[in-house]
């Protein structure tokens, strides 16, 4: 990645500067950014950037694998490559996705801890999130137990630690790789999410600093052909 991903170093940083690398109509890239792009099931950040005193709203953020693109509804000025611009997050949007991402990790970790079930963290929105839990005979009792245990962890204000681990070491810990259906990224060093009492997971989404920030978790299930569906919908209070 050529664009420096400031959000991975500090997900609470709300403002930063960056130098323009490319600009074309409503599409702009910078050398470093606090804006998280849509990926890994987490929706993109929103906010604004300031160029020569003029504010441009950021409505979409995406990555091509090398650069992170900041998309505005307004056309950017010409001849701004090399200029330093100011970036500012819409914190409410960032924060709700961090809370949902953390909640989904807690749910999937508990499903593995109690039922040896694999899971797939699916999608965050502004008002809900989805996570797929692969339990053959999942029922309402199981869903309710997972929700109850998740809220215990929330109330305990457990620190959410971000650690880094060599990829050669990660697979040796069987528990750390067997409960998620996702594939490990092909990186020499993995970003690992650590919540005490839950299995570790390599992930590049954004998380709150402690579980108490998540808020009360509500887990809802739906019926498909008379059976409880594996996809659980999460909402927060």
N, C-alpha and C positions, 0 to 999 in steps of 0.2 A: 504494500500500500504506500503510495507516494504522499497522499494527503495524511498528515499526522492526525491520529484519532485521539484528540484531547479527552473526549468523553470516556474513553476506557481508563484513563489515568485518574480522572476526577469527574464522576457523574453529577456532582453538585455544583460544578463551575457553571455559572449562568452567563458570563460574558468573556469574550476574548477577541484579540485582533488576529488577522490573517492576511497574507499577501496573495493577490489575485494571480493565478497561474494561467487561466483560460477564461474567456468570456465570449458568449455567442447568444445574442438576443436575450432570452430570459434564463439562460443557463450559465452558471459561473462556478469555477473551482478555485480552491485556495490551498495554500501550503499546509494549513492546519485548521481544524474546526472543532467546535463543541456540538455541532449538529449531528445527531444520530440518523443514519439513513435507514429506510425501510429494509429490513433483513431479519432472518432468523425468527420470523413471526412477530417481530416487534415493529410497530408503526413508527414512521419518521417523526422527528421533532419538527416544531414550527417556531417561528419567531421573526426576527428582522435583522437586516444588516444596514449599515450606514456607509454610503459612498459620497465623499465630498459634501457632507452635510445633508444629503438626501436619503430618506429612509425607504427601504424596499422590503415588503413583507415576504417571508419565506414560507411557501405553501407546500413544498415537496422537497424531499432530500433523497437522493439515490446514489448508489456506488456502482462503478463499472469494474471494480476489482483493484484499480490503481488510484483513482481519484474519487472524491466525494463531491457530488454536484448539488449546488444550492439553487433551487428553482423559485423564481418569482413570477407573479402575474404581469409585472411591468418589465419592459425592456430595459436592460442595464445600459449605462452610458458606454460610448465607444472609447477605445484607447485607455483602458484602466488596468491592463495587464502590468503587474509589478507594483501596483498601488496597494497600500495597507488599508484594510476596511475593518470596521467594528462589527462584531456579531453579538446578538443578544437572544437568549432562549425565551420562548413562552414557557415559563416554569410549570404552570399548571398542567400543560400537555406532557412535558417530560416526566413530572412527578407521578402522574396517574399510571403511566406505562411502567415506570420503575416498580411501583407498588404491585401492579398486576403481574409483572414478570417474577417478582419475588414470591407472590402467592402461588403461582403455577409451579415454581420450583418446590415449594413446601408440599403442595399436594402430590406431585409426582414422587418426591422423596418418601413421603409417608406410604404411598401405594406400594413402593418397593419394600420399605421397612416391614410393613405388616402383612403383605400378601405376595411378596416376591414378584410383583407385577411390573412389567416394562411400561413405559409411557412415552408420549410424544407431546412436548410443549408446542401448542398450535399457534394461536393468534391472540394478540392484544388489540383492544379497541379502547375508545375513550370511556366506555361505560361497562365493558365486560371483557372476558377472556375465555378461551377454550383450552382444554387439555384432554388428550385421549389417554385413557387408562385401560390397559389390556388385561382385564380380568375376565375369564371365560363366563363365570356365573355371577357377574356383578349385580348387586341388588341395592335397594334403598338403605338397608342396614349398613352395608359397606360404605356407601356414599356418606351417610350420616356420621359414621365413625371417623372417616377421613376428615370431614369438615370439623368435627369436634376436636380432634387431635391437632389440626392445623391452627385453630384458634387458641389452643393452649400454648403453642409455640409463639404465636403473635403476642399473647399477653405476657410472656416471659421476657420480652425485649431482648431476644438472642442476637448477638452481633452477626452480621452478614459479612464474612471476610472474603476478600479477593486475593487469591494467591496465584503464583506461577510455578509450574512444574514441568520438567523436561518430558517430552513425549515418550522417551524410552522408559521412563519410570512409571508413567501413568498406567499402562496396561498391566503392569505387575500387580496392581491392586484390583483384583477381580471385581470387587464390589463397586468400584468407581467407574466401571465401563459397561456393566452388564444390565443396568436397569433402564437405560435410555435407548430408544430405537434410533436415535440420531447417530451419525458417524463422527468419529473424532476428526477434527481438522488436521490437515497435513502440515503441521507447524512443529518446529523443533521445540518450542516452548508453548505450553498450553495455559490458558487463563482458566482458573479453577474457582468455583463458587463453593464456599465452605460455611455451612450452618451446623452448629454442634448438634449431634444426634441424628443427622441426615447424611445419606451417602453423598460424596462429592460428585460434582458434575463439571465438565469442561463446557464453558459457554461464553459467548461474547455479547450477550445482552446486558442491560443495565439494571442494577438492583439498588434497593434502599440500604442504608447503613446498619439498621437493626430491624428485627421483625415487627417491633411495636409500631413502626411507621406504616405498616401495611394497612392497618385497620381491620375491623371485623370482616371475616371471609364468609360469604354465602356460596354454597356449592349446590347446583341444581342439576338434575338429570332429566332425560326425556325418554319416552317409550318408543321403541321401534319394533313393530311386529309383536307387540305384547311383552317385550323384554326391555330392561333398562339398557339404554345406549351406552357405549364405552366413552362417548364424548361428554365431558362434564363442562358446564358453563359456570364461570366464577364471576361474582359481583362483589363489590366492596362497599362497606359503610364508612 
